[in-house]
Amino acid sequence: MIFLTKNEELFKLHKKVMIKKIKDEIKNKVLEKDDFVTISQEDICITPTIRNLLEYFEKNIEKFVSSNISMQKLLINEVSLKDATLTKKYKKNEKRSDSYKIVRYIFETRGYNEFTSSFKYDDRGNEYGAYKFVELLNLKTCPYCNRNYISMIEKKVQYDKQRRPELDHFHPKSMYPFLAVNYYNLIPSCSTCNKLKSDDDALMLLHPYDKKVKDVEVTYWLNDMKFYNVKSLKDITFDSEPSIDIEIDIPIANKRIFQLERLYQEHTDIVIELILKHLHYPDSYINELSKFGYNKEQIYRFVFSNYLEENEFSKRPLAKLTRDIAEELGLLDYMDDEDITS
């Protein structure tokens, strides 16, 4: 898992466009109706209670579009006190409340669904939507796992196909429809993580925008009980992959839902390669590279084929694993020579 930082340009654009979008939907599509609104061919009565609820959403729309991760939890509790049916996990064929149907219609059907296909948001014809969102966020790997690329293919000409990463709702929109277009609730992710997470409640999960993600560590240990022939690092060879177990210091809920340790076990070959570099890599090669004017980060990329700095982990799969294991083995100490510039 890797830490995400807020993109200020995108945040301001998303906040401006989606506040106006949802506010217009509440006012024009529902509140201006006298007595009922039609949703999926069903006429739903706008009772005084529902009208008050929608006026509450309209008044506080900025919070529902742009509140940060700690504020989201407070909003969930606040909404639940007003109407518990808006924070409920419904069974497949269970009847939804009228208030749930209307709120979901506004935030998901008219909000998020149009966001996924882009819409014009001003008189000049400027468009905004999911493609613009992931383009400006500029993530190349899934923040939940840092294993898979999340590719975006833009449409250049009329008949081109286009593709963007899947967008996971950290707090599922089926349970919390009022957070369907919240900036911090939209997480570009790989198909594997999005499917594993599904509509599970995320209140116990570590959020990619939570600074505690910086404390997550990837480590390894030698499974000597199972592979007794591996007694120390010096016994490691390229054939020693079964003797490596990878552990991730992350909340149990994240481990369980995303199956991170099981998935990372497929990458023990990288740990083996790092151990072998620790044992056999010549300091002279690093020193030679420094003589050509390469700095510490550039030499790291030469040696490990990945990125050193935390703010660049999203650029390549398994950058977090590579950095953490390299640091654990002391490989970064080789690059702390006084003659190597940072």
SVG drawing of the C-alpha trace seen along z (x, -y; Angstrom):
<svg xmlns="http://www.w3.org/2000/svg" viewBox="-48 -30 84 59">
<polyline fill="none" stroke="black" stroke-width="0.4" points="0.0,0.0 1.3,-3.5 0.4,-6.9 -1.5,-9.3 -1.1,-13.1 -3.9,-15.5 -3.5,-17.0 -4.5,-20.6 -5.3,-21.4 -7.6,-18.4 -9.1,-18.9 -10.2,-22.5 -11.6,-21.5 -13.5,-18.5 -14.9,-20.5 -16.0,-23.4 -17.6,-21.2 -19.2,-18.5 -20.7,-20.9 -22.5,-22.8 -23.5,-19.5 -25.0,-17.9 -26.6,-21.2 -28.3,-21.6 -29.6,-18.0 -31.0,-18.5 -32.7,-21.8 -33.9,-21.3 -34.6,-17.6 -36.2,-17.2 -36.8,-20.2 -38.7,-22.1 -41.1,-19.2 -44.3,-19.7 -45.1,-16.3 -43.2,-13.5 -40.2,-12.6 -40.0,-9.7 -37.0,-7.4 -36.7,-4.3 -40.4,-4.6 -41.4,-4.7 -43.2,-7.8 -41.7,-8.6 -43.5,-11.0 -41.5,-13.9 -42.6,-14.0 -41.8,-16.9 -39.2,-14.6 -37.5,-13.8 -37.6,-17.5 -35.9,-18.5 -33.3,-15.8 -32.5,-17.1 -32.3,-20.7 -29.8,-19.4 -27.7,-17.9 -28.0,-21.0 -26.9,-23.2 -23.9,-21.0 -23.0,-19.9 -19.4,-21.1 -18.8,-18.6 -20.1,-15.7 -18.0,-16.5 -14.7,-17.5 -14.5,-16.3 -11.3,-14.5 -11.1,-11.0 -11.6,-11.9 -14.5,-14.2 -16.1,-11.5 -16.5,-9.3 -18.2,-12.1 -20.5,-12.7 -21.5,-9.0 -22.5,-9.2 -24.3,-12.5 -26.3,-11.2 -27.1,-7.9 -28.7,-9.9 -30.9,-11.7 -31.8,-8.6 -30.3,-5.2 -31.5,-3.8 -28.9,-5.9 -26.0,-4.1 -27.3,-0.6 -26.0,2.5 -29.0,3.7 -29.4,7.4 -29.7,8.1 -33.5,8.1 -34.3,6.0 -36.6,3.1 -34.9,-0.3 -36.4,-3.3 -37.7,-6.2 -35.1,-8.5 -32.3,-6.1 -33.7,-5.9 -33.8,-9.7 -30.3,-10.3 -28.8,-7.5 -30.5,-9.0 -29.0,-12.4 -25.5,-11.4 -25.0,-8.2 -27.3,-8.2 -27.2,-11.9 -23.8,-12.5 -21.3,-9.7 -22.7,-7.9 -22.5,-11.1 -19.0,-11.8 -17.8,-8.4 -18.8,-9.5 -17.9,-13.2 -20.2,-16.1 -20.0,-19.8 -19.8,-22.0 -19.8,-25.6 -21.0,-27.7 -17.7,-27.3 -18.2,-23.6 -15.5,-22.5 -15.9,-18.9 -15.1,-17.1 -15.3,-13.5 -13.5,-10.3 -10.9,-10.5 -9.9,-14.0 -9.8,-12.9 -7.4,-10.0 -5.3,-12.0 -4.6,-14.8 -4.2,-12.4 -1.4,-10.8 -1.0,-7.4 0.6,-4.6 0.1,-1.8 -2.7,-0.7 -2.3,-2.5 -3.9,0.5 -1.3,3.0 1.4,1.2 1.6,4.5 -0.3,3.6 -0.2,0.8 -3.4,-1.1 -3.2,-2.2 -5.0,-5.1 -5.4,-5.2 -6.7,-8.4 -8.9,-8.7 -6.8,-10.6 -9.1,-10.3 -12.7,-9.4 -12.4,-5.6 -9.8,-5.1 -10.6,-3.0 -10.0,-4.5 -9.4,-3.0 -9.0,-4.3 -8.3,-2.7 -11.3,-1.4 -12.4,-3.8 -13.1,-2.2 -15.4,-3.9 -13.4,-3.5 -16.7,-3.9 -19.1,-1.9 -21.6,-4.0 -24.2,-1.2 -23.9,-1.8 -23.1,-5.5 -24.6,-7.0 -24.0,-10.5 -20.2,-10.0 -20.5,-8.7 -18.6,-11.8 -16.4,-12.7 -12.9,-13.5 -11.2,-11.3 -13.6,-8.5 -12.6,-7.9 -9.5,-5.7 -8.1,-4.6 -7.3,-0.9 -6.4,2.3 -9.2,4.7 -7.9,7.3 -8.1,4.9 -11.4,3.4 -12.9,6.9 -11.5,8.1 -12.7,5.1 -16.1,5.1 -18.8,3.5 -17.2,4.4 -17.6,1.7 -14.3,-0.2 -14.6,-1.8 -11.8,0.4 -9.5,0.1 -6.4,-2.0 -7.1,-4.7 -4.6,-5.6 -4.8,-9.2 -4.1,-8.4 -0.6,-9.4 -0.4,-6.1 0.2,-4.5 3.8,-5.9 4.3,-3.6 3.5,-0.4 6.5,1.8 7.2,4.7 9.7,7.3 10.7,10.9 11.9,13.9 13.5,17.2 11.0,20.1 13.7,22.5 11.2,24.9 9.9,25.8 13.1,25.4 15.7,26.5 18.6,26.3 18.5,22.5 20.3,21.6 21.5,18.1 21.6,15.4 24.8,16.9 22.9,20.1 20.5,18.2 20.5,18.9 18.1,18.2 16.4,21.5 15.6,20.4 12.3,18.6 10.2,21.2 12.3,20.3 11.1,16.7 8.0,15.4 6.9,11.8 5.1,10.0 3.4,6.6 2.9,4.6 -0.6,3.3 -4.0,3.4 -5.6,6.9 -8.6,5.6 -6.4,4.5 -4.6,7.9 -7.9,9.8 -9.7,7.9 -6.9,7.2 -5.0,10.5 -1.8,8.6 0.6,11.0 -0.7,13.9 -0.3,11.8 3.1,10.5 4.3,14.1 4.3,14.3 7.2,11.8 9.8,13.6 12.1,13.6 12.6,9.9 13.6,10.5 16.0,13.2 17.6,10.8 18.0,8.1 19.6,10.5 22.0,11.6 22.9,8.0 23.4,7.4 25.9,10.4 27.7,9.9 27.2,6.5 30.5,4.6 30.8,1.2 33.1,0.3 30.1,0.3 28.2,-2.2 31.3,-4.4 31.9,-4.2 28.3,-5.4 28.8,-8.3 31.8,-9.4 29.6,-9.9 27.6,-12.5 24.6,-10.4 23.0,-11.2 21.7,-8.8 18.2,-8.4 19.5,-7.8 22.1,-5.2 19.3,-3.5 17.3,-3.2 20.3,-1.7 20.9,0.9 17.3,1.8 15.2,0.8 12.8,-1.1 12.2,-4.3 13.8,-5.4 11.6,-8.2 8.2,-7.6 6.5,-10.3 7.5,-8.3 6.4,-4.8 3.2,-5.1 5.3,-5.2 6.3,-1.5 4.9,1.7 6.5,3.0 8.5,-0.1 7.5,0.0 8.6,3.6 11.9,3.0 12.7,-0.1 11.7,1.5 13.7,4.8 16.7,2.9 16.6,0.7 16.2,3.7 19.3,5.4 21.4,2.2 21.7,1.8 21.0,-1.9 24.0,-2.3 26.2,-1.7 24.8,-4.9 25.4,-7.1 29.1,-7.6 30.2,-11.2 31.2,-11.2 27.7,-10.4 25.5,-13.5 21.8,-13.4"/>
</svg>
